[in-house]
């Protein structure tokens, strides 16, 4: 868990000791395949208690939480290939939790991804990616990721945050095309599809999105965007489906600050609105994001981010409008000891205004890793997970409206470069 949590923040730093905890291969042309695996034990004060949900069943909650021990097992493969005109990435991961004292003693999840980017000419670039996850039901998707994953890389299934034992399949496809018309003007277009199949719902979840626009470069790291995206969603809770219109009109900024080469700032703005076939309108919502990363010392990285969005989530029956904050720090306390800490939180509403439909969710983690050998580390970690949905939010049968969970883990992780 320490290894998985530290990856997003560590990826922002380009100066870590490469041999410790699988610090990464040097950039450049070529191919790289690495494998990692971990085993360990842990303790939760709120584990899966029966076949219907967390914390004592379908009517359960934090006050009926059941504590217990568990076993931990993770494995992953990660591939990257960089050729003169083509970049390729792929990944596969699996996670297993064993609860010896519970009715159903195993919970597992699997993830896979593939992505590629190719230059069709000196000015045109084509991109494609595919991802799939198979895992138990979780509400962790209300927390947007702090960083976008690398090409073809899919985060491991969050089986530590499951809220029910019914497994479901989530998958997505993305295609993009960009063309540089001049030194300042760039056009872009894209299509995406996301779906979910689960026995918890009467119909599958499906959303298609298509859009495009223009980007004008004002200066180094500063640009103007004018784009439009149309999204169509169909799933339970939407009578006849819904359409979402997103206008990406604003300023984008992404560059290292001139007075501090170790600090990078990026932000973007936009707006969004959703209207269902039944005539329900979710008001226009000003959207945006902000991220700042700072490197200090030889190996330390800190980050802070903010995200405001109106979006569909495949584990809820209505769109959510929320504000999210994230922050973290990671680095080496010594040549063999690594520390990381991260917190993510989100507040907002599910569905339209005028109802008792608010939510809040928090995930905080902290861990320390000690290098046993060049490619082996021993980790200790702590995490706290919380969410609470108001009474008017419709959740599947067996999924509690609120969960509080504290966990500790001790793991042994092995990382090895295959080639």
N, C-alpha and C positions, 0 to 999 in steps of 0.2 A: 504494500500500500504506500509505503514511503517512496518507493521508486516511481510509482504511477503518479502520485501527487506532485512530485518535484519536477516532472518532465516539462509542463507548460512554462513554468518560470525559468527553469534552467535553459530552455531552448532560446530564451532571449539573450543569454550571455554567451559571448563568443570566445571567452577566455578561460574555461574551466580546465582543470587537470584531466586530460583525456582518458587516462587509464582508470580513474576512480569511478565506480558505479556505471561503467559503460558510458563514458562521457561523450561518445560520438566520434565519427570518423571525420577527417579533415575534408573541407569542401573541395570540389573539383570534378573533373570527368571521371567516369568509371562506375562500378557497381558495388553495392554493399548489402549484405544480408546478415542480420544479427538475430540472435535468439535469447530469450530471457525466461526465467521461471522462478517461482517463489513458493515456499511452503511455510506454514506457521500456525500459531494458535492465537485465540483472542477471547475476549469477554464482552458481551453486550448486556446493557440493562433493559433492553426491549428487543426480543428476538421473535421470529415467526413462531407463534404459539399453537396454531392449528391449521386446518385446511382452508379457512375462510379469510384470514387476515392477520394483522399484527395486533399485539397487545391484548389478547384475550378474545378475539373473534370479531364478528361483523359489528357488534355494538361496542367494541372495546375502544380504549383510548389510553393516554399516558397513565392514568390512574390505575389501569388494569395491566400494566406492562409486566412481562415475564422475563426475568433475567436468565442468562445461560452462557455456557462456554461454546466455542465453535472451533472448527478447523478451517484453515485458509489454504487455497492452492490456486495459483495463477500461472499462465503461460502465454507467450506471444512470440511472433515472428514479424520482423520489419525489413522491408526491402526498399532501396532507393537506387535509381539508375540515372546518371547524367551523361548524355551524349551531346554532341555539338548542336543538334537541332531538336532533340527529344528528351524530355524529363519524365520519368516513370516512378511511381511509388505504389507500394502494396503492403498490406498488413493483415495479420490474423491474430486474434486473442481469445482466450477462454478464462473464465473465472468459476471457481467452485467453492461453496461454503457447506460445511458439514455441521449439523446441529444434533449432537448425540442424544439430547433429552427431549426432542420434539417429535410430534406425530410424523411429519414428513421431514426426514433428516437431511435431505440434500436440496440445495438451491444452486442452479448453474446458469451461466450466460455465455454467449459466443458473439464475436464481432469479426467482420471482414471488410476490407476496403481495397479499392483499386483506383488509381488516378493517373492521368497522363496529360502532358502539355507539349504541343509540337508547333514548330514554326513552319507555316505553309509558304512563307516567303520572307523577305526582309522586313515587311511591315504587318504581316498577318499572323495571328496566333490562335490556335484551336485548342480547347481544353475539354476534358471529359473525366467524370468520376462516378463511381458506383460504391454504395455502402449498404451493409445489412447487419442488423443486430437481432439476436434471439435471446430473450431474457424474461424474467418474471416482471410483473407489473410494477412500475415505479413512477413517482411523481417528481423525480429529479429534473425532468425536462422543463419545469417552470424556472429553473436557474440557467440563464444563458451561459455558455462557456466564456471564460475570460480571454482565451486566445483561440483563434482558428487552428485546427490541426494541420499538419503538413500534408503534402500531396499524397493521396492514397492512404493516409494514416487515419484510423478510426479509434477513438478512445475505448478502453475496455468497458464492458457492461457494468453499470453501477449496482452490482448485486448486494453490496453492503447497505443500499438504501431501498430495498424492495419493500412494498407495502401490501403485497399479496402474492400468492404462490401460483397463480395462473400465468403461464408463459405466453408471450406474444412475439410476433415477428414485425420488425420495423425495417424499412428499406427506402433507399433514395437514389435518384439518378440526376446528374447535372451535366449540362453541356454549355459551353461558352465560346464566343468568337469575338475577337477584337481586331481592329485595323487602324493603323496610324496613317491618317491622311496627310499630316504635316508635322513639323516639329512641335506644334502646340495642340493640334486637334486629333483626338482619337475617338473612334466610334466603337460601341460594344453592343452585343446582344446575347441573350441567354435563355435557356429553358431548364426547368427543374420539375421533378416528380417525386413526391413522398407518399408512402403508403404504410398502412398498419393492418394486420390481420390478427384478431383476437376473439376468443370465445366469450369475452366479457361483454361484447357489443353485438347487436343484431346485424349490423352492416359493417363492411370494412371502411377504414378511413383512407381517403385519397385526396390529394391536392396537386393541381397542375399550375405552373407559373411560367409566364413568358414575358419578356420585356427587353428594353434596349435604351440607348441614349447616346449622348455625346459628352466628352470630357475636354475641357480647355485648360491647358497648363499656364498658370499665371506666373509661376516662378518655381524655384527649387522646393519641391515638397508641397506646393500650394496649387490647388486646381479648383475649377468650377465644374459642377456636375449638373446636367439636365437629363433626367431619365424617367421612364415610366414602366411600371410592372403591373400586370393583371394576373391575379391568382383566383383559381376556382377550387372550392373545397366541398366535399360531400362526405358526410358521416352522420351518425346518430345525433339527434338534438337539433339538427338543421333541417327544417322542412323544405325539401327541394334544393338544399345546398345554399352556398353563399359565394359572393364574389368580393374580392378585396382589390382596391385600387391604391397603389403606392406611387407617390411622386417623389423622386429623388432630385430635388432642386436645392442646391446649397453649396457650401464650401467644404472641401476635403483638404485636410492637412496631415502630412506625415513626413517628418524629417527630424534629424538630430539638431538640438538647439546650438546656436553659434557660440554661446557663452559656456556651454557644458557639453562637450562631445560625448559624454557618458549618458546623457539624457535624451530620450526620444519621445515626442508627443504626436499623437494622431487623433483626429476627430472628424465626424461627418454628421450631416443633418438631413432631414426629410420629413415627409408627412404620409399618413395612411388613413384609409376609411374602409369599412366593411358594410355590405348590404346583403341581406338574405333574400331568397325568392319569396318568403312570406312577408316581406316588407319591413323587417326589423333592420334598423340602421344603427351601427356602432359608430359613434361620432368620430370625425376627423381627429387624428391623434398626432401631435408633433412628436417625431421620432428623432433619435440621435444617439451617438456613441462617443466616448472619450476614453483614451488610454494613454498613460504615461509610464515609461519604464526608465529605470535609472540603475546604472552599474556603478558599484563602488568597491574599493579594495581590489583584489586580484580576481575574486571568484563570486562576489556577491551581486545579486540582482533584486531590486524591489519594483513592484508595479502597483498601480491603482487604476481602476476602470469604472465607467458608468455606462449603462445602456438603458434606453427608453424605447419600448417597442409595443406594437399591436400585432399579434400573431396567433396562429393556430398551434395547438399542442396535441400530439396524437393520443395522449392519455386522458384528455378532457373533452367534454361534449360541446363547449362553446369557446370562442376566441378569448384570449387573455390580454389585458392591457396592464403593463407593469413597468416599474422602475427597479433596476438592479445595480448593485454596487459590488465590487470585488477588489481584493487587495492581497498582497502576499510578499514574502521575502524568502530568499534561499541563498545558501552559500556554504563554504567550507569553514568550520571552526578551526580545523587543523588539516594537515595533509590527508588524514584518514577519517575525519569526522565531518559529516555533512548535517546541516540543519535546514528545515523548511517549515513554513507556516503559511496558511492561506485561509481566507474567509470569503464567502459569497452569500449574498442575501438579496431577496426580491420581495417587493410588496406590490399589490395591485388589486385588480378585480377580474372575475370570470364572468363574461357576458356583459349585458347592458347595464347602464346606471339605473338607480331607483330600486335596487334590490339589495338584500343582505348577502352579498356575494364577494366579499373581500377575501384576500388570502395573504399570507406571509410565509416565507420559507428561508431557512438559514442553514448553511453547511460550513463548518469551520474544522480545520485539521492542523495538526502540528506533529512533527516527527523528527527523529534523529537517526542517522545511519552511520555505522562504524564499519570500515573496510576490514574484513577478515583477510582477504587476499586481493590481488589486483582486479579480479573480476567477481568477487564474492563480497556481499555486505550483509551485516546483521542490522535489522531495523526495529525500532520501537516507535509506535505512533498512537495518537489519540485523536478522536473525531467526535464532533457533536452535530447531530442532524435534527432539525425541527421543521414542521410545517403545520399550518392550521387553516382550514377552509370554513367559511361561514355556512349557515344552515341552508341557504338557497343554492349553493353549489351542488350540482348533481354528480355524485361519484358512484362507481360500480358497487354492486352488492359485495360486502366483505371487505371493502377498503375503508378504513377509519378516516374521519374528518380531521383528526389531529394526531401527530406522532412526535414524541421526544425520545431521542436515543443517544446514549453515550457509549463509545466503544474504545477498547484498547487492543492493540495488536503487537505481536512479536513475530517477525518474519526473517527468513534467511533467503536472500535473493542471489541468483547466479546469472551473469550476463556473459555471452560468448559471441565473438564475431565468427560467423560461418565462413564468409569470405569478404 
